[in-house]
Amino acid sequence: MALNNTYDARLVQQETAVGAGVQILLLALLGTAHGMGPAGWLTGLVFAFATWAVLSRALHRTRPRSFGPANRVTLGRATLVGAVTALVADSFESSPPVTLFVGLTAVALILDGVDGKVARRTGTSTPLGARFDMEVDAFLILVLSVYMAMSLGPWVLLIGAMRYVFVAAARVLPWLNAPLPPSTARKTVAALQGVLLLLAASHLLPYAVTFGVVALALTLLVWSFGRDILWLWATNRSQEAMVTGMLELMPERQPAVAS
């Protein structure tokens, strides 16, 4: 495959460096306003470095012509997710301000619907951008699950861990890597995870209702993943049966007879 001759590594890498810098600046603001402890600082800095390193490596491999406006939105959302992650890590020592926590998370969730629209309108949709968006979404759900698990119990971690378990299982069962058909239900369930977890984290609801909201999120996620896994399994079985049938119809080769 020919490399993109218009790729400007220095210019593209500057985008990720700016994102890391903004992340550190936001952490400094949180530290000043909230008095964030060492756990929050360390977690936020690790998140900033990891995001910079992974994204820089992905950009080097894919060599895009430019970083793109949609990726800038996603990077901004990742910065907010890093701040939320730092607050959750700090919450093991002291509770974060609910208004600040909910506000940062809400903006991150709202921007989830913006980057895709920007990519389509500007014609800059790329596999890297879609993957970047997906990973930011998944990590935010994981962080919110960790936060809610502190008050509801470890079962909530299933919500955040399910996608990563699926990815790990796909390494052992390659048929799980097959492309899935588009599904409005799948997208709706994925979007509801963040909304329901944020609602539960707002502390606006009684404990029993909060428990029910999070249980509903987990139930919907299990249904969505279960439906997709069954579809992938059935499709794989159908393809295997087709290949087996074709092999059975092929005439057997007879050994050559020496004259």
Secondary structure, 3 states (H helix, E strand, C coil): CCCCCCCCHHHHHHHHHHHHHHHHHHHHHHHHHHCCCHHHHHHHHHHHHHHHHHHHHHHHHHCCCCCCHHHHHHHHHHHHHHHHHHHHHHCCCCCCCHHHHHHHHHHHHHHHHHHHHHHHHHCCCCHHHHHHHHHHHHHHHHHHHHHHHHHHCHHHHHHHHHHHHHHHHHHHCHHHHCCCCCCHHHHHHHHHHHHHHHHHHCCCCCHHHHHHHHHHHHHHHHHHHHHHHHHHHHHHHHHHHHHHHHHHHCCCCCCCCCC
